[in-house]
C-alpha cells in the first residue's frame, strides 16, 4: 500500500444519511494543522483546497490540506 504525507487541518465528516436522505455531517475546526500519512487508495478526489478521503464504515472526510495543489497532483500522478 502506498502512502503520502499531507498536512491536514479543518475537515467535514460525512457520516451517512438520515431517514429523509439528508446528509449527516460534522464540521471540525482545529487550531493547528498536523501531518498525516494517507493511504493513496483511500483518496477519492483532490480539489484546490480539499482532499476527499474514504474511511471505514462508509464515512468520507473532506480535509483542508496545506500543501500546494500542483505538488499533490504530481505526487499522485
KEPA-94427 format. One record per residue: z, y, x of N, C-alpha, C in turn; residue in three letters; residue number from 0. Coordinates in steps of 0.05 Angstrom, whole numbers, plus 5000, padded with zeros to 4 digits. Example, Ala and Ser with C-alpha at 12.3 -4.5 7.8 and 13.67 -1.06 7.14 Angstrom:
! KEPA-94427
<nc3 5156 | nc2 4886 | nc1 5264 | cac3 5156 | cac2 4910 | cac1 5246 | cc3 5156 | cc2 4934 | cc1 5264 | r ALA | k 0>
<nc3 5142 | nc2 4955 | nc1 5257 | cac3 5143 | cac2 4979 | cac1 5273 | cc3 5157 | cc2 5001 | cc1 5258 | r SER | k 1>
! end
This chain:
! KEPA-94427
<nc3 5000 | nc2 4977 | nc1 5017 | cac3 5000 | cac2 5000 | cac1 5000 | cc3 5000 | cc2 5025 | cc1 5018 | r UNK | k 0>
<nc3 4983 | nc2 5044 | nc1 5011 | cac3 4980 | cac2 5068 | cac1 5027 | cc3 4997 | cc2 5090 | cc1 5014 | r UNK | k 1>
<nc3 5011 | nc2 5106 | nc1 5031 | cac3 5028 | cac2 5128 | cac1 5022 | cc3 5018 | cc2 5154 | cc1 5035 | r UNK | k 2>
<nc3 5024 | nc2 5176 | nc1 5021 | cac3 5020 | cac2 5203 | cac1 5033 | cc3 5047 | cc2 5218 | cc1 5029 | r UNK | k 3>
<nc3 5052 | nc2 5236 | nc1 5048 | cac3 5076 | cac2 5252 | cac1 5047 | cc3 5069 | cc2 5279 | cc1 5034 | r UNK | k 4>
<nc3 5084 | nc2 5286 | nc1 5013 | cac3 5079 | cac2 5311 | cac1 4999 | cc3 5105 | cc2 5327 | cc1 4996 | r UNK | k 5>
<nc3 5103 | nc2 5353 | nc1 4995 | cac3 5126 | cac2 5370 | cac1 4989 | cc3 5125 | cc2 5377 | cc1 4960 | r UNK | k 6>
<nc3 5144 | nc2 5367 | nc1 4944 | cac3 5143 | cac2 5370 | cac1 4915 | cc3 5166 | cc2 5386 | cc1 4905 | r UNK | k 7>
<nc3 5162 | nc2 5400 | nc1 4883 | cac3 5183 | cac2 5418 | cac1 4873 | cc3 5187 | cc2 5414 | cc1 4843 | r UNK | k 8>
<nc3 5182 | nc2 5434 | nc1 4827 | cac3 5186 | cac2 5432 | cac1 4798 | cc3 5167 | cc2 5411 | cc1 4786 | r UNK | k 9>
<nc3 5175 | nc2 5399 | nc1 4764 | cac3 5159 | cac2 5378 | cac1 4752 | cc3 5164 | cc2 5376 | cc1 4722 | r UNK | k 10>
<nc3 5144 | nc2 5364 | nc1 4708 | cac3 5146 | cac2 5359 | cac1 4680 | cc3 5143 | cc2 5329 | cc1 4676 | r UNK | k 11>
<nc3 5163 | nc2 5316 | nc1 4663 | cac3 5162 | cac2 5287 | cac1 4658 | cc3 5153 | cc2 5282 | cc1 4630 | r UNK | k 12>
<nc3 5132 | nc2 5265 | nc1 4627 | cac3 5123 | cac2 5257 | cac1 4601 | cc3 5136 | cc2 5229 | cc1 4596 | r UNK | k 13>
<nc3 5155 | nc2 5228 | nc1 4578 | cac3 5170 | cac2 5203 | cac1 4573 | cc3 5156 | cc2 5185 | cc1 4553 | r UNK | k 14>
<nc3 5136 | nc2 5195 | nc1 4538 | cac3 5122 | cac2 5179 | cac1 4518 | cc3 5118 | cc2 5197 | cc1 4494 | r UNK | k 15>
<nc3 5117 | nc2 5183 | nc1 4471 | cac3 5111 | cac2 5197 | cac1 4445 | cc3 5131 | cc2 5189 | cc1 4424 | r UNK | k 16>
<nc3 5137 | nc2 5208 | nc1 4406 | cac3 5156 | cac2 5203 | cac1 4385 | cc3 5141 | cc2 5191 | cc1 4361 | r UNK | k 17>
<nc3 5155 | nc2 5187 | nc1 4339 | cac3 5144 | cac2 5174 | cac1 4315 | cc3 5121 | cc2 5191 | cc1 4303 | r UNK | k 18>
<nc3 5120 | nc2 5217 | nc1 4308 | cac3 5099 | cac2 5234 | cac1 4298 | cc3 5076 | cc2 5237 | cc1 4319 | r UNK | k 19>
<nc3 5077 | nc2 5221 | nc1 4340 | cac3 5057 | cac2 5221 | cac1 4361 | cc3 5057 | cc2 5248 | cc1 4377 | r UNK | k 20>
<nc3 5081 | nc2 5260 | nc1 4378 | cac3 5085 | cac2 5284 | cac1 4394 | cc3 5096 | cc2 5276 | cc1 4422 | r UNK | k 21>
<nc3 5086 | nc2 5289 | nc1 4443 | cac3 5096 | cac2 5283 | cac1 4469 | cc3 5126 | cc2 5289 | cc1 4472 | r UNK | k 22>
<nc3 5140 | nc2 5271 | nc1 4486 | cac3 5168 | cac2 5275 | cac1 4493 | cc3 5168 | cc2 5283 | cc1 4522 | r UNK | k 23>
<nc3 5173 | nc2 5309 | nc1 4527 | cac3 5171 | cac2 5320 | cac1 4554 | cc3 5198 | cc2 5331 | cc1 4563 | r UNK | k 24>
<nc3 5202 | nc2 5331 | nc1 4589 | cac3 5226 | cac2 5342 | cac1 4601 | cc3 5217 | cc2 5360 | cc1 4624 | r UNK | k 25>
<nc3 5224 | nc2 5386 | nc1 4623 | cac3 5217 | cac2 5405 | cac1 4644 | cc3 5240 | cc2 5405 | cc1 4664 | r UNK | k 26>
<nc3 5233 | nc2 5402 | nc1 4690 | cac3 5254 | cac2 5401 | cac1 4711 | cc3 5247 | cc2 5423 | cc1 4731 | r UNK | k 27>
<nc3 5266 | nc2 5442 | nc1 4735 | cac3 5263 | cac2 5462 | cac1 4756 | cc3 5284 | cc2 5458 | cc1 4777 | r UNK | k 28>
<nc3 5276 | nc2 5458 | nc1 4802 | cac3 5295 | cac2 5454 | cac1 4824 | cc3 5294 | cc2 5478 | cc1 4842 | r UNK | k 29>
<nc3 5316 | nc2 5482 | nc1 4856 | cac3 5318 | cac2 5505 | cac1 4874 | cc3 5300 | cc2 5503 | cc1 4899 | r UNK | k 30>
<nc3 5300 | nc2 5479 | nc1 4910 | cac3 5286 | cac2 5474 | cac1 4935 | cc3 5266 | cc2 5451 | cc1 4933 | r UNK | k 31>
<nc3 5243 | nc2 5454 | nc1 4946 | cac3 5224 | cac2 5433 | cac1 4947 | cc3 5234 | cc2 5411 | cc1 4966 | r UNK | k 32>
<nc3 5224 | nc2 5387 | nc1 4962 | cac3 5232 | cac2 5365 | cac1 4981 | cc3 5208 | cc2 5347 | cc1 4987 | r UNK | k 33>
<nc3 5209 | nc2 5336 | nc1 5010 | cac3 5187 | cac2 5318 | cac1 5019 | cc3 5191 | cc2 5290 | cc1 5006 | r UNK | k 34>
<nc3 5169 | nc2 5278 | nc1 4997 | cac3 5169 | cac2 5252 | cac1 4986 | cc3 5145 | cc2 5236 | cc1 4995 | r UNK | k 35>
<nc3 5149 | nc2 5210 | nc1 4999 | cac3 5126 | cac2 5192 | cac1 5004 | cc3 5117 | cc2 5183 | cc1 4977 | r UNK | k 36>
<nc3 5091 | nc2 5186 | nc1 4971 | cac3 5079 | cac2 5178 | cac1 4946 | cc3 5058 | cc2 5156 | cc1 4950 | r UNK | k 37>
<nc3 5060 | nc2 5135 | nc1 4935 | cac3 5040 | cac2 5114 | cac1 4937 | cc3 5014 | cc2 5124 | cc1 4925 | r UNK | k 38>
<nc3 4993 | nc2 5122 | nc1 4941 | cac3 4967 | cac2 5133 | cac1 4933 | cc3 4957 | cc2 5120 | cc1 4907 | r UNK | k 39>
<nc3 4963 | nc2 5094 | nc1 4903 | cac3 4953 | cac2 5081 | cac1 4879 | cc3 4967 | cc2 5090 | cc1 4853 | r UNK | k 40>
<nc3 4988 | nc2 5106 | nc1 4856 | cac3 5002 | cac2 5117 | cac1 4832 | cc3 4992 | cc2 5145 | cc1 4824 | r UNK | k 41>
<nc3 4975 | nc2 5157 | nc1 4841 | cac3 4964 | cac2 5184 | cac1 4836 | cc3 4942 | cc2 5181 | cc1 4816 | r UNK | k 42>
<nc3 4944 | nc2 5196 | nc1 4794 | cac3 4924 | cac2 5196 | cac1 4773 | cc3 4904 | cc2 5219 | cc1 4776 | r UNK | k 43>
<nc3 4914 | nc2 5242 | nc1 4784 | cac3 4896 | cac2 5265 | cac1 4788 | cc3 4910 | cc2 5287 | cc1 4804 | r UNK | k 44>
<nc3 4894 | nc2 5305 | nc1 4814 | cac3 4904 | cac2 5328 | cac1 4830 | cc3 4889 | cc2 5353 | cc1 4821 | r UNK | k 45>
<nc3 4904 | nc2 5374 | nc1 4815 | cac3 4892 | cac2 5400 | cac1 4809 | cc3 4901 | cc2 5419 | cc1 4831 | r UNK | k 46>
<nc3 4894 | nc2 5444 | nc1 4829 | cac3 4901 | cac2 5463 | cac1 4850 | cc3 4931 | cc2 5468 | cc1 4852 | r UNK | k 47>
<nc3 4946 | nc2 5461 | nc1 4831 | cac3 4975 | cac2 5467 | cac1 4831 | cc3 4992 | cc2 5441 | cc1 4826 | r UNK | k 48>
<nc3 4981 | nc2 5422 | nc1 4812 | cac3 4997 | cac2 5398 | cac1 4804 | cc3 4984 | cc2 5372 | cc1 4813 | r UNK | k 49>
<nc3 5001 | nc2 5353 | nc1 4818 | cac3 4992 | cac2 5325 | cac1 4823 | cc3 5005 | cc2 5308 | cc1 4801 | r UNK | k 50>
<nc3 4989 | nc2 5292 | nc1 4788 | cac3 4998 | cac2 5275 | cac1 4766 | cc3 5002 | cc2 5247 | cc1 4777 | r UNK | k 51>
<nc3 5027 | nc2 5237 | nc1 4774 | cac3 5035 | cac2 5211 | cac1 4786 | cc3 5047 | cc2 5193 | cc1 4764 | r UNK | k 52>
<nc3 5039 | nc2 5168 | nc1 4764 | cac3 5048 | cac2 5149 | cac1 4745 | cc3 5072 | cc2 5134 | cc1 4756 | r UNK | k 53>
<nc3 5093 | nc2 5130 | nc1 4739 | cac3 5117 | cac2 5116 | cac1 4747 | cc3 5122 | cc2 5092 | cc1 4728 | r UNK | k 54>
<nc3 5143 | nc2 5078 | nc1 4732 | cac3 5149 | cac2 5054 | cac1 4716 | cc3 5153 | cc2 5063 | cc1 4687 | r UNK | k 55>
<nc3 5152 | nc2 5044 | nc1 4669 | cac3 5156 | cac2 5048 | cac1 4640 | cc3 5136 | cc2 5068 | cc1 4628 | r UNK | k 56>
<nc3 5112 | nc2 5069 | nc1 4640 | cac3 5091 | cac2 5086 | cac1 4630 | cc3 5098 | cc2 5116 | cc1 4629 | r UNK | k 57>
<nc3 5116 | nc2 5124 | nc1 4647 | cac3 5122 | cac2 5153 | cac1 4649 | cc3 5102 | cc2 5165 | cc1 4669 | r UNK | k 58>
<nc3 5094 | nc2 5189 | nc1 4664 | cac3 5078 | cac2 5204 | cac1 4683 | cc3 5092 | cc2 5230 | cc1 4689 | r UNK | k 59>
<nc3 5089 | nc2 5240 | nc1 4713 | cac3 5102 | cac2 5265 | cac1 4721 | cc3 5081 | cc2 5284 | cc1 4733 | r UNK | k 60>
<nc3 5081 | nc2 5308 | nc1 4723 | cac3 5065 | cac2 5329 | cac1 4735 | cc3 5082 | cc2 5344 | cc1 4755 | r UNK | k 61>
<nc3 5077 | nc2 5339 | nc1 4781 | cac3 5092 | cac2 5352 | cac1 4802 | cc3 5078 | cc2 5377 | cc1 4813 | r UNK | k 62>
<nc3 5093 | nc2 5397 | nc1 4817 | cac3 5083 | cac2 5421 | cac1 4831 | cc3 5085 | cc2 5414 | cc1 4861 | r UNK | k 63>
<nc3 5062 | nc2 5416 | nc1 4875 | cac3 5063 | cac2 5410 | cac1 4904 | cc3 5059 | cc2 5435 | cc1 4920 | r UNK | k 64>
<nc3 5069 | nc2 5434 | nc1 4945 | cac3 5068 | cac2 5458 | cac1 4962 | cc3 5045 | cc2 5459 | cc1 4982 | r UNK | k 65>
<nc3 5033 | nc2 5436 | nc1 4987 | cac3 5011 | cac2 5435 | cac1 5006 | cc3 4986 | cc2 5449 | cc1 4994 | r UNK | k 66>
<nc3 4966 | nc2 5453 | nc1 5011 | cac3 4941 | cac2 5465 | cac1 5003 | cc3 4924 | cc2 5444 | cc1 4989 | r UNK | k 67>
<nc3 4910 | nc2 5451 | nc1 4968 | cac3 4893 | cac2 5433 | cac1 4952 | cc3 4873 | cc2 5419 | cc1 4970 | r UNK | k 68>
<nc3 4859 | nc2 5434 | nc1 4987 | cac3 4838 | cac2 5422 | cac1 5004 | cc3 4850 | cc2 5402 | cc1 5024 | r UNK | k 69>
<nc3 4874 | nc2 5406 | nc1 5033 | cac3 4887 | cac2 5387 | cac1 5051 | cc3 4892 | cc2 5361 | cc1 5036 | r UNK | k 70>
<nc3 4903 | nc2 5363 | nc1 5012 | cac3 4909 | cac2 5339 | cac1 4996 | cc3 4882 | cc2 5324 | cc1 4990 | r UNK | k 71>
<nc3 4862 | nc2 5339 | nc1 4983 | cac3 4836 | cac2 5327 | cac1 4978 | cc3 4825 | cc2 5312 | cc1 5002 | r UNK | k 72>
<nc3 4827 | nc2 5323 | nc1 5025 | cac3 4817 | cac2 5310 | cac1 5050 | cc3 4833 | cc2 5284 | cc1 5055 | r UNK | k 73>
<nc3 4859 | nc2 5285 | nc1 5051 | cac3 4876 | cac2 5262 | cac1 5056 | cc3 4868 | cc2 5239 | cc1 5037 | r UNK | k 74>
<nc3 4863 | nc2 5245 | nc1 5012 | cac3 4857 | cac2 5225 | cac1 4992 | cc3 4828 | cc2 5215 | cc1 4994 | r UNK | k 75>
<nc3 4810 | nc2 5230 | nc1 5006 | cac3 4782 | cac2 5221 | cac1 5008 | cc3 4781 | cc2 5201 | cc1 5030 | r UNK | k 76>
! end
